[in-house]
Amino acid sequence: MSTKLPSLLIIPVYPNDSSWLNEKIAGLTILRRIIEHSRRAKIKDIFILSGEKLEIAQLPVITSPSEIDCQGYDKIIVLRPKWLPTIKCLKDINEHQLKTDEVLVHKSLLAFSPSLDCFELKRLLNKHGFTDLQNFLTTFLKPVDFKCTPPQAYDLSTPFKIKQAEKEMFKSLIKDTEGFMSKYVERRISLAISKRLVNTSITPNQITIISILIGLIGAGCISIAQGFWQILGSFLFLFHSIIDGCDGEIARIKFMESRFGGILDFWGDNLVHAAVFTAIGVEWAARENKIFPLILSAIAVVGTFVSASIIYWSTMKKKKQAGPLYTSVSTKSKKSRIVKIADFLSRRDFIYLVVILAFYHHLDWFLVASAIGTIIFAATLVWIRLKS
């Protein structure tokens, strides 16, 4: 059985040109991003190859290719200086079946099978090392123009291009599964906020807690009276949803995802929704001096937590990875029509209806629809589980 590692990643650093590794992009240094991208692409061994001694604590620095046991690897990947391949691109390269007579040529890197003594890498020790290595390899090996899955890589050669790359990174955080209003309204605002938070010490979990508190304050305002208070409360509810997007954005772009964070975010959202249902019923019951609005609130709250519990135990509990635990009501890759409908209904575009109805003093309509809708949604989830 082979004991070879999949690949080795080498970052060439030329004399007096290591400062680019410490440039920041979206809250992290370029070096930290190279490390995180590589590890998530299942590349565990990373070296900096330099012609001079460097004080870099994050990675081993070697000054001679002879220090590398090239035969311990199936593939050598050499980064082009001041370029950052995406995680998906590095994963594509890492998983590619490379022939011994081939060299993969990409705008951000080279990949080739190692020789007995890594003599090719000696060319990296001069100021034109990457270009010299590419010319040498493409002369003696068959060049393969490799195309990664877009986006492929970021050019970080100038401050302007670093800003452009950061803009693209944030844009990539928008998920295709989001609702229309969330995608085209909330994300624009949340991303603008996240861009200002990314260089601070605030953590995703702290943002989640702030978001929950804003939502609960909004529910408190809704419970006071119609008119100004309910309009204010509905906007705070919407603002809660916007801020709630920031925690995931910061977590993903700074590689700070955690299972605890995913659970806190999921149950925090459901707590706020339940609080809003309760607040509408409390205000309505006090205004009409009747009990049935509280019954409707109780039905909506029960439906909310039953639905949340079904989703958690059936799709989230088994997941061990960090990051967003809830992505769909079903774990199957192929979605049936009823699953697609349930996924659509679970999106948060309904919050805009709360704002509109608050202006017209008709949040009671929303509560009636929610009491019915949450029970139907819970029943739909049970049906999906039974069919699974």
N, C-alpha and C positions, 0 to 999 in steps of 0.2 A: 504494500500500500504506500502511495506517495506521501511524503511528509512536506512537500513543497508548500510554501505560502502562495496565495494567489498573485500578489504583486508587491512591488516596493515603489514608493513614491519618493522622488528626489526633487528638492527645491534648490536650484543653483543660485548662489549669491556671489556676485562678482566683487572684486576689491573696491572698497569704499562705496558700496551700493546696496547696503542692507537696510537702509532706513525705510524703504517702501513696505517692508514687512510689518512695521509698526504704525503705518498709516491706518486711521480708523475709517470703517465703513459700517453704517447702521449699528453703531454702539460697540463693535468689536474690531480688533486689529485684523489686518489682512492675514497675518500668520495664524491667528486663532480660527479664522474662517477656513483657511486651507486645511487645518487640522480637523475641524468639525465636519467639513464636506467629505474629507477622505475617510474618516471613521464611519460615517453614515453610509458610505459606499463600500464598507467592509474592507478598507485598506488600513491595516493596523500599523504597519511599519513605515515610518516617514523619517527621512534624513535631510539635513541641510548640508549641501556640498559647497564648501567655500575654500578659496585659496589662502585665506587668512583666519586666524582665531577670532571667533565671535562669542560674545557673552549673551547667549539666548537660552533661557531656562526651559522653555516649553518643548524643545526638540534637541536631539543630539546633533552636534555640528562635527562633521568630519572634514579633514583637509586633504585627504587622498583617497581615490577610489579603491586603492588596495585594502582599505579598512573594511570594505563591504564584501560579504560572502555572496557574490552574485548567484552562485549555483543554488542558493537556498530559496530562489524565487522563480516563478514561472514567467514573470513579466516585469520589466523595468519601465516605470512611467516617470518621465522628466517634464516638470512644469516649465512653461515659458515664463521668464521673469515678468512680474507685473500683470499677470493674468490669473483669473480665478475661474476654474471650471465649476459648473453647477454640480450638485450631488448626483443628479440623474446622469449627467455626462460622465462623471467619474465611475459611476456604477456600470454604465454601458461599456466603458473601456475595460473595466475590471473583469466583466463577465464575457468579454469577447474572446473567442477561441483564436489565438494568434499563432500563425505558422512561423516556424523558425527562420524562414527566409523573407519575412515581412517586417515592415515598420509602419505602424499606424501614425499618420500625420494629421494633426488637428491644430487649429489656430492657437490653441492654448497649451498644447503638450505634444510629446512624442511617446510612443510605446513600442517596445521591441523585446525580443527574447534575449536573455543575458548571455554573454560569452564566458569563457572559462575564467578570465581575470578582470572583467569589466574594463578592459583597456579603452573602450570607446568613451567612457566617462571622463577620461583625462582631458578631453577637449573642452569640458565645461569649466576648466579652471582659468580660462582667459576671458577677457572682457567681451568677446564675441562668441562665447562658448556654445550657447544654444544653437545659433546659426551654423557654426562649424560642425557641431554634432549632427544637425539635420542634414547638412550637405554630405557629410561622410556616410551616414546611414542610408540615405536615398541613393547613393552611388553604388553601394555594395549589396543593398537589400531591395526588395520590391516595395515601393511606396504604396500605401493604401490610404486614400483620402477618406478619413473617417468622419461621419456625420453623427453627432449625438442628437438625442431628443431635445428639441428647443424648450426653453432657452439653453444655449450650449455653454457659454462662458461670458465672463465680464472682463472687459479691457480696463485695467486700473493704472494706466501709464501716466495719466495727468489728473490733477484735482477735479477738473471738469468731468472727465470720464468716470471718476469715482462717484461723483454726484449722480451722474446718469445711471450708473450701475445700482446705486442705492435706490433710485427711483424705480428701476425695474424690479428690484428685490421686493419692495413694498407692494408693487402692482401684482406680483405673482402670489401674494397672500390672499387675493380675492378668489373664493372657491366657486366653481361652476354650480354647486348645489344650492347656493343661497337664493333667497327669494328676490323678486324684482326690486322692491324698494330697498331691501337690505344691500343689494349689490350696487345699485346706482345712486343711492342717497346716503345711507348710514355709513357704508364703507369709505366714501369720499371724506366724510367728517372724521371717522375713527382713525383712518390712515394719517390724516393731517395731524391729529393729536398724538398718535404713536410716533410720528417722525420727531416730535418735540420731546417725547418721553424716552426715546431709545438711548439717548446719551446720558440719562440720569441713573440713579441707583434704585429707582422704584422697581419692584418686582411684579411679575404677572399676578401673583396671588394677592398682593396688596391692591392692585387695580380691580381684581374681582371683588374684593371686600368693599371697596369704595363704590363699585357699581351696585352691589346689593344694597348698601346703605342708601344710595340715591333712590333706588326703586322703592324701598320701604318708606322713605320720607314722602315720595310721590303718592304712595298708597294712603299715608296718613292725611295728606292734603285732600285727596279724593273723598275721604270719609267725613270731612268737615261740612261741606255744603256745596250746592250747585253754583254755577257761575265761575267767579275768579278762582276759587280754591280747586275746583275740579279741573279747570283748564290748566292751572299751574301743575297740579298733580299729574295730569296726562302728559304734559311736556317733560316732567321729571321722569316719568315712566319711559318715555321715548329716549331721553338722555341716558337713562340706565342701560337701555339696549345698545346705544352707540358706544358708551364706555365699556360695555361688556365685550364688544368686539376688540377693544384695545389689548385686553389681557392675552388673548390668543395670538394677536399680531406680534406683540413684544416677545412672547414665549417662543414663537416659531422663528422669528428673525434673529433672536439672540441665543437660540438653542437652550432655552430654559424650560422646556416642556416637562411636566411631571404628572404622574398618575393622580396624585393628590389634587393638583391644580385642575385637572379635567373633571374630577368628581365634585370639587368645590364649585366650579363653574356651572355644572349641570344642575346640582341641587339648589344652588343659589338662585338660578333663573326660575326654577319651579316655586321656590319660596316666595319670590317677588310676585309671580303670577297669582299665586294663592292669596297673597296679601291684597292685591288689587281687586280680585273677586270679592273678598271679604269687605273691603272698604266701600265698594259700590253698594253692596247689600246693607251695610250699616247705615250709610247716608240715606238710602231709599227707605229703609224701615223707620228711621227717625222722622223723616219728612212726612211719610204717610201714616205713621203710627200703626204699622201692620207687621206681622211676623213672617209672611211668605217671602219677602226679599231675603231674609236671613236663611230661609230654607234653600232658596236658589243659590245663595253664596255657598252653603254647605255642600250642595250637590256639585257645584263647579270645583270647589276645593278637593272634594273626594275624588272626582274624576281626574283632576290634575295629578294628584299623588298616586292614584292607581295606575294611570298611564305612565308616569315617570318610573314607578317601581317595576312595571313590566319591561320597559325599555332598558332600565339599569340591569336587571337580573338576566335578561335574555340576550342583550347585545353588548353591554359594557362590563359586566362583572368578570367575564372570561378574559377580557383583554388585559395583557400584562404590560403593554408598551406605554410610554409616556405620550403626552400630547392629547389631541382631541379624541376623547373616548366615544362621543356620540356623533355619528355621521349619518346614520340611517336607522329606521325602525327594524331593519332586517340585516343579518350578517351575510346573506347570500349575495354573490357578485351579480347574478342575474336577477333583476327586480321584476316582480309581477306588477300588473296594473294597480292592484290594490295597495301594494307597498309604495308605489310611486305616488299614489293619491295620499296615503298616510304621511309620507315624507313631505309632500307639499303642504298638508294641513299643519304640520309641526313647525313650519317656518314662522318667523315673527312679524310678518307684514301686517298682522292683525292689530299691531300697536297703533298704526296710523288711523285705524277705525276708532280707537279709543279717543284719540285727539279730536277727530272730527265730531264724534258724538258728544264729547264734553262741551264743545262750542254750542251745540244745539240742545243742551240740557237733557240728553237722552242716553246716558250711560246705562240706564235701566234696560234699554233694548239690548245693549251689549251683554249684560249679565244674563238675560233670558237666553240669548243665543249661546253664550258660553256654557251655561248649565246643560243645555241640550247637547252642544257640540263636544264637550269633554267626555260625556258618557258615551256618545257614539264613537268617539276616537278611542276610548278605552276598550269598547266592545270590538272595534276593528283590530286593535292590537291583539286581543285574545284570539280572534279569528285567524290572524296571521300566524300566531304561535301554534294553534291547533293544526293548521294546514302545513306547517313546517315539520 
